[in-house]
Amino acid sequence: MIRSFEPGETWFYDYETSQAYASGPPLAPPESHPADQPTPGPEGRVPKDWADRLG
């Protein structure tokens, strides 16, 4: 089971059942990365070819 870590998103996804859920149980903070933090990861710390490295 995973949950979005994007600000304002609360969806969950269950890999076992391939089912998505609009919301789920409340989680301990933080519920998202800071809104001013770019994705993926901290600015200047992620290689420009990060998506290619995922394989």
C-alpha positions as CSV (number, residue, x, y, z in Angstrom):
1,M,0.0,0.0,0.0
2,I,1.3,3.4,-0.9
3,R,0.0,7.0,-0.4
4,S,0.7,10.1,-2.4
5,F,3.3,12.5,-0.7
6,E,2.2,15.4,-2.8
7,P,0.7,18.5,-1.1
8,G,-3.1,18.3,-1.1
9,E,-3.3,14.7,-2.3
10,T,-4.7,11.9,-0.1
11,W,-5.0,8.9,-2.4
12,F,-3.8,5.4,-1.6
13,Y,-3.0,2.5,-3.9
14,D,-2.9,-1.2,-3.0
15,Y,-0.3,-3.1,-5.1
16,E,-1.7,-6.5,-4.0
17,T,-5.2,-5.8,-5.3
18,S,-4.4,-3.1,-7.9
19,Q,-7.1,-1.0,-6.3
20,A,-6.9,2.8,-5.9
21,Y,-8.6,4.7,-3.0
22,A,-9.4,8.4,-2.9
23,S,-8.5,8.5,0.8
24,G,-7.5,6.2,3.6
25,P,-6.5,6.3,7.3
26,P,-4.9,9.4,8.7
27,L,-1.1,9.2,8.8
28,A,1.4,10.7,11.2
29,P,2.9,14.0,10.0
30,P,4.4,15.1,7.7
31,E,1.6,14.2,5.2
32,S,3.5,15.7,2.2
33,H,6.7,17.3,1.2
34,P,6.9,21.1,1.6
35,A,4.8,22.8,-1.0
36,D,7.9,24.9,-2.0
37,Q,10.1,21.8,-2.5
38,P,10.4,20.7,-6.1
39,T,9.9,17.1,-7.0
40,P,11.7,14.8,-7.3
41,G,13.8,15.6,-4.2
42,P,15.6,18.6,-3.0
43,E,16.5,21.1,-5.7
44,G,20.0,20.7,-7.0
45,R,20.4,17.3,-5.3
46,V,18.8,15.0,-8.0
47,P,20.7,14.1,-11.2
48,K,19.1,15.5,-14.3
49,D,18.9,12.0,-15.7
50,W,17.1,10.6,-12.7
51,A,14.2,9.1,-14.7
52,D,16.6,7.3,-17.0
53,R,18.3,5.7,-13.9
54,L,15.1,4.1,-12.8
55,G,15.5,1.5,-15.5
